[in-house]
Amino acid sequence: MVISLRRWLRSVKYLLLFAVLTYTLYRTFGLLEAYMFQEDKYRIPDGSAVKVFHAGIPGSGETASLADRLKFFYWYGE
């Protein structure tokens, strides 16, 4: 069995080039995403936004149990 060093080095060169270009594209997409979506996802909403889910019965001081909240979660497919 003959192993060609030039052929092996060419394959390694293309593999490294592919890895570098893949990493560069990954980092470019990360920078683009950071540039386009700068807002904090978890900030408190402004304006006329309302809280969608209250963990209890509205108007009373009771809070729902964990089992009730889990049942609500699966019932509505949230």
N, C-alpha and C positions, 0 to 999 in steps of 0.2 A: 504494500500500500504506500503510495507516494503522497506525501503531504506538501503542498506548495505553500511556501511561506508568503509569497506575494499575494496569493489568493486569500489566504487567511487574514493577512493584514488589511487587504481591501475590504473584506467582510467586517472586520472590527472597526475600520474607519467609517463605513456606512452605518453601522450600529451606533457608534458614538455620535455621528452627525444626526441621526434620527432622535436619539435621546436628548441632545442639546436643543434641537428644534422643538421637540415636544415640550420640554421644560420652559422654553422661551414663550411658546404659545400659551401655556398654562399661566405663567406669570403675567402675560399681557392681558389675558381675560380677567385675571384678578384685579389688575390696575383699572381696567375698563369698568368692572363692576363697582369698585370703590369710588370711581369718579361719577358714575351715573346714579348710584343709590347711596347718597351721603347721609341721609337722615337716620336718626336713631329709631329702630323698629319698636322699641319698648318705651318710648316717651309717653307722657300723659297727653291725650288728645286735646286740641284746642278748639275753640268755637262751639258749634252746636252739637258736638259729638256726645253720645250717651253711652253709658256702660251697658253692654248687651246682656251679660249674665250676672245676676246677683245670687250669692250663695245663701239663699234663705227665702222666706216668704216676704214679699214686698210689704212695707208698712209695719212690720212687726220686728222685734229684736231677735227673732229666732234664726239660727243658722241651720242649714241642711246638713245631715250627716254625710259621712264619706260614701256610704252605700247609696244614698239617694242621689248624690252628685254623680257617682259612677253609673247608676242606672239611667240618669238623664243623659249622660254623655253617650252611652251606647244606644239609647232610644232614638236620639236625634242624629246620630252618626256624625257628631262633631269631631 
